[in-house]
Amino acid sequence: MGSPGRVMISYASAAEIEGNYRRWCAMAGVGETPLGGYGRELAQAQRRGLLASGMAPSAVRAISAAASRGGLAGAVAARSLVLVAQHEREVIGGLYAGPEAFVVQRLQPWGTAAQARALVGLMKVGVLAVEPEFRNAGVGAKLLRCAADRAATGRVRLMYGSCTPGADLDGFCADRGVRVFGPGEGIDLSPVVGVPAELDPAKGERLAAVAIGDGPPLVLSKGASDNSAPAEDGPPSTNGSRRRAATGNRARRRS
């Protein structure tokens, strides 16, 4: 269809998250993953004033406050966005993006400074969905652009996502300066987190990424096609395993 006219993008309320998040996940193809059941936690974080509370450029104290109230999950919520797209007050799409808890956990051997840089500098777009009748009209691009603008203001340096090899995203990403990596290719995270670390795709998925703000150049990781080996020195974590299943990628230490 053509342009749907004026589309408003805003932070989603707790009620909008509860009413729409599961459908967004279904449309994005992640409804059957743990990420599809994350809506309740996001709505609760919004009600508690945690969601996106640490996205201001000088919101280090807000991140610490969120962590003291909700641990790592609270800190992640403080650096996460849930956006809603509306046309004539009708919800027509949404986006969820934030740092991945398992990536932060995997950086534990390098100390809290590296973990803090990951919380602030990295953001994954986990869900991007538009109602079928409003697709191909720029709504998804507007959601993504708004998320990138707010992330850049909040000092995020690298925004990324994942997709299946058959997903027709190459044209969409290329038009917006987003690089889609080849099968098995990973992203070098060291310019962001300050320690040797890589982000690998899960089996059957590809990564896409874009540097925003003062972000670093994207560098392909070497030997990133081995997705079965555990992360070296990575602390075991139930939450980390859950997040890997939800997001389809993992961080590993570079040798």
C-alpha positions as CSV (number, residue, x, y, z in Angstrom):
1,M,0.0,0.0,0.0
2,G,1.0,3.6,-0.2
3,S,1.9,5.8,2.7
4,P,-0.6,5.4,5.5
5,G,-0.4,9.1,6.3
6,R,0.7,10.4,9.6
7,V,2.2,7.6,11.8
8,M,3.1,8.5,15.3
9,I,5.9,6.7,17.1
10,S,6.1,6.8,20.9
11,Y,7.2,4.8,23.9
12,A,4.6,2.0,24.5
13,S,2.6,2.2,27.7
14,A,2.3,-0.9,30.0
15,A,-1.2,-1.4,28.7
16,E,0.0,-1.2,25.0
17,I,2.7,-3.7,25.8
18,E,0.3,-6.1,27.4
19,G,-2.2,-5.8,24.6
20,N,0.1,-6.0,21.6
21,Y,3.5,-7.5,22.4
22,R,2.6,-11.1,22.0
23,R,1.1,-10.4,18.6
24,W,4.2,-8.4,17.6
25,C,6.3,-11.4,18.5
26,A,4.1,-13.7,16.5
27,M,4.4,-11.5,13.4
28,A,8.1,-11.2,13.8
29,G,8.4,-15.0,14.0
30,V,9.7,-15.2,17.6
31,G,6.3,-16.0,19.3
32,E,7.4,-19.5,20.1
33,T,10.7,-18.5,21.7
34,P,11.2,-17.2,25.3
35,L,11.3,-13.7,23.9
36,G,7.6,-14.2,23.0
37,G,6.8,-14.5,26.6
38,Y,8.8,-11.4,27.7
39,G,5.9,-9.0,27.4
40,R,4.7,-9.3,31.0
41,E,8.2,-8.5,32.3
42,L,8.4,-5.5,30.0
43,A,5.0,-4.2,31.1
44,Q,5.9,-4.6,34.7
45,A,9.2,-2.8,34.1
46,Q,7.2,0.1,32.5
47,R,4.8,0.3,35.5
48,R,7.8,0.4,37.9
49,G,9.4,3.2,36.0
50,L,12.4,1.1,35.0
51,L,11.8,0.7,31.2
52,A,14.1,3.2,29.3
53,S,14.9,5.0,32.5
54,G,18.6,4.8,31.7
55,M,18.5,6.0,28.1
56,A,19.3,9.6,28.8
57,P,22.9,10.6,28.0
58,S,23.8,11.2,31.6
59,A,21.7,8.4,33.1
60,V,24.4,6.3,34.7
61,R,22.8,6.8,38.1
62,A,19.5,5.7,36.7
63,I,21.1,2.4,35.5
64,S,22.6,1.8,38.9
65,A,19.3,2.6,40.6
66,A,17.5,0.1,38.3
67,A,20.2,-2.5,39.0
68,S,19.8,-2.0,42.7
69,R,16.0,-2.5,42.3
70,G,16.0,-5.4,39.9
71,G,19.5,-6.7,39.4
72,L,20.7,-7.4,35.9
73,A,17.2,-7.6,34.6
74,G,16.5,-4.1,36.0
75,A,19.6,-2.7,34.4
76,V,18.7,-4.3,31.1
77,A,15.2,-2.8,31.3
78,A,16.6,0.6,32.0
79,R,18.5,0.4,28.7
80,S,15.6,-1.1,26.7
81,L,13.0,0.5,24.4
82,V,9.5,-0.6,23.5
83,L,8.1,1.6,20.8
84,V,4.6,1.6,19.4
85,A,3.5,2.9,15.9
86,Q,0.0,4.3,15.7
87,H,-2.1,5.5,12.8
88,E,-5.3,7.4,13.7
89,R,-4.9,6.1,17.2
90,E,-4.8,2.5,16.0
91,V,-1.8,0.4,16.9
92,I,-0.2,-0.8,13.7
93,G,3.2,-2.0,14.8
94,G,5.9,-2.1,17.5
95,L,9.5,-2.6,18.3
96,Y,11.5,-4.0,21.2
97,A,15.2,-3.4,21.6
98,G,17.7,-3.6,24.4
99,P,21.0,-5.0,25.6
100,E,21.1,-8.8,25.9
101,A,21.6,-10.1,29.5
102,F,23.5,-13.1,28.4
103,V,26.1,-10.9,26.6
104,V,26.6,-8.9,29.8
105,Q,26.9,-12.1,31.8
106,R,29.5,-13.6,29.4
107,L,31.7,-10.5,30.0
108,Q,31.9,-11.2,33.8
109,P,35.4,-12.6,33.6
110,W,36.6,-9.1,32.4
111,G,35.0,-7.2,35.3
112,T,32.2,-4.7,35.8
113,A,33.7,-2.1,33.5
114,A,33.3,-4.3,30.4
115,Q,29.8,-5.3,31.5
116,A,28.8,-1.6,31.9
117,R,30.1,-0.8,28.5
118,A,28.0,-3.6,27.0
119,L,24.9,-2.4,28.8
120,V,25.4,1.1,27.5
121,G,27.0,0.5,24.1
122,L,25.1,-2.5,22.7
123,M,21.4,-2.8,21.7
124,K,19.7,-5.7,19.9
125,V,16.4,-5.2,18.0
126,G,14.6,-8.3,19.2
127,V,11.2,-7.6,17.8
128,L,10.1,-5.4,14.8
129,A,6.6,-5.9,13.6
130,V,4.0,-4.1,11.4
131,E,0.4,-5.1,10.8
132,P,0.1,-6.7,7.3
133,E,-2.1,-4.0,5.9
134,F,0.5,-1.3,6.7
135,R,3.6,-3.1,5.5
136,N,5.7,-1.7,2.6
137,A,4.7,1.8,3.6
138,G,7.7,2.8,5.6
139,V,6.3,2.0,9.1
140,G,9.0,-0.5,10.0
141,A,11.7,1.9,8.8
142,K,10.2,4.7,10.9
143,L,10.2,2.5,14.0
144,L,13.8,1.4,13.3
145,R,14.9,5.0,12.7
146,C,13.3,6.2,15.8
147,A,14.9,3.5,17.9
148,A,18.3,4.3,16.4
149,D,17.9,8.0,17.1
150,R,16.9,7.4,20.7
151,A,19.7,4.8,21.1
152,A,22.3,7.2,19.7
153,T,21.1,9.9,22.1
154,G,21.6,7.3,24.9
155,R,25.2,6.6,23.8
156,V,24.5,3.2,22.2
157,R,27.3,2.6,19.8
158,L,26.2,-0.6,18.0
159,M,22.7,-1.8,17.1
160,Y,22.2,-5.3,15.8
161,G,19.6,-8.0,15.1
162,S,19.4,-11.5,13.7
163,C,17.4,-13.1,10.9
164,T,17.1,-16.4,9.2
165,P,19.1,-16.9,5.9
166,G,15.8,-16.9,3.9
167,A,14.5,-13.6,5.3
168,D,14.2,-11.0,2.6
169,L,15.9,-8.2,4.6
170,D,19.0,-7.5,2.5
171,G,17.3,-4.7,0.5
172,F,15.6,-3.2,3.5
173,C,18.8,-3.2,5.5
174,A,21.0,-1.9,2.6
175,D,18.7,1.1,2.1
176,R,19.2,2.0,5.7
177,G,22.9,1.5,6.1
178,V,22.5,-1.8,8.0
179,R,25.0,-4.5,7.1
180,V,23.7,-8.1,6.8
181,F,26.5,-10.5,7.6
182,G,27.0,-13.8,5.7
183,P,26.2,-17.2,7.3
184,G,28.5,-17.9,10.2
185,E,30.0,-14.4,10.2
186,G,30.1,-12.7,13.6
187,I,30.7,-9.2,14.9
188,D,33.8,-8.0,16.8
189,L,32.5,-6.4,20.0
190,S,35.9,-5.3,21.3
191,P,35.7,-1.7,20.0
192,V,32.5,-1.3,22.2
193,V,33.2,-3.3,25.3
194,G,37.0,-2.7,25.4
195,V,38.0,-6.4,25.8
196,P,38.4,-9.2,23.2
197,A,34.8,-10.5,22.6
198,E,32.7,-11.5,19.6
199,L,29.1,-12.0,18.9
200,D,28.3,-15.1,16.8
201,P,25.1,-16.0,15.0
202,A,23.1,-19.0,16.1
203,K,22.9,-21.9,13.8
204,G,20.6,-21.1,10.9
205,E,20.7,-17.3,11.5
206,R,22.5,-14.3,10.2
207,L,23.4,-11.1,12.0
208,A,22.7,-7.6,10.9
209,A,24.3,-4.5,12.5
210,V,24.9,-0.8,12.2
211,A,27.2,1.5,14.0
212,I,25.3,4.5,15.4
213,G,26.3,7.7,17.1
214,D,30.1,7.6,17.4
215,G,30.0,3.8,16.8
216,P,33.0,1.8,15.7
217,P,33.5,0.2,12.2
218,L,32.0,-3.2,12.0
219,V,34.6,-6.0,11.7
220,L,33.9,-9.6,10.8
221,S,35.0,-12.1,13.5
222,K,37.3,-14.9,12.4
223,G,36.1,-18.5,12.8
224,A,32.6,-17.5,13.8
225,S,30.9,-20.4,12.1
226,D,31.4,-22.8,15.0
227,N,28.3,-22.3,17.1
228,S,28.5,-25.4,19.2
229,A,31.4,-24.7,21.5
230,P,30.8,-23.1,24.8
231,A,32.2,-19.6,25.6
232,E,35.7,-19.8,27.1
233,D,35.7,-18.7,30.8
234,G,32.0,-17.8,30.4
235,P,30.1,-18.2,33.7
236,P,27.3,-20.7,33.6
237,S,23.9,-19.1,33.8
238,T,20.3,-20.2,33.3
239,N,19.4,-16.7,32.3
240,G,22.1,-16.7,29.7
241,S,20.9,-19.9,28.2
242,R,17.3,-18.6,28.0
243,R,18.4,-15.4,26.3
244,R,20.5,-17.3,23.8
245,A,17.5,-19.4,22.8
246,A,15.4,-16.2,22.6
247,T,17.8,-14.1,20.6
248,G,19.7,-16.6,18.5
249,N,23.2,-15.4,19.1
250,R,25.9,-15.6,21.7
251,A,29.1,-13.8,22.8
252,R,32.3,-15.7,23.1
253,R,35.8,-14.8,24.2
254,R,38.3,-14.3,21.4
255,S,41.5,-16.2,21.6
